[in-house]
Amino acid sequence: MVHIGTVVMGATDVSRAAAFWKAALTYTEREPGTDDWVVLVPVEGPGVGVALGRSASPVQEVPRVHLDLYSDEQEAEVERLMGLGAERVAWELYPPDPDFVVLADPEGNRFCVIDTTHGG
């Protein structure tokens, strides 16, 4: 049996990306990172890790893989993340009455904040 242990994302500035994701998710470095690589894990308890590796690849405007962050206070969470450096993405692919907001981290990596109370 296998399970997801770490999601890996590219970054041109690994330290900047790590600072954002540590604050956004309440994560810490599993071990001291370098300018090229760091693995972040939850401060408390189990959870999927987020690894950041130096990459010169351009950000995908419509990524094939992205993170979904779940919240029952979506708008407050979006504002908090924007205060940490995230930006709203002008997303043309929203369905009618979406339960998600598309943001980008300071490196431009897209992610969504899902409203867990939507429709229920």
Long-range contacts (C-beta under 8 A, 24 or more apart in sequence): 4-48, 5-48, 5-49, 6-39, 6-48, 6-49, 6-50, 6-51, 7-48, 7-49, 7-50, 7-51, 7-65, 7-67, 8-50, 8-51, 8-52, 8-53, 9-50, 9-51, 9-52, 9-53, 9-107, 9-109, 10-52, 10-53, 10-54, 10-55, 10-57, 10-107, 10-109, 11-52, 11-53, 11-54, 11-55, 11-107, 11-109, 12-54, 12-55, 12-56, 12-107, 13-106, 13-107, 14-38, 14-52, 14-53, 14-54, 16-106, 16-107, 17-52, 17-105, 17-106, 17-107, 17-109, 18-52, 20-84, 20-85, 20-86, 20-105, 20-106, 20-107, 21-50, 21-52, 21-105, 23-84, 24-69, 24-81, 24-84, 24-86, 24-105, 25-50, 25-69, 59-104, 59-107, 59-108, 59-109, 59-110, 60-110, 61-110, 62-93, 62-110, 63-109, 63-110, 66-109, 66-110, 66-111, 66-112, 67-111, 67-112, 68-100, 68-111, 68-112, 68-114, 69-111, 69-112, 69-113, 69-114, 70-114, 70-116, 71-113, 71-114, 71-115, 71-116, 72-115, 72-116, 72-117, 74-101, 74-113, 74-114, 74-115, 74-116, 74-117, 74-118, 77-113, 78-103, 78-113, 81-113, 86-111
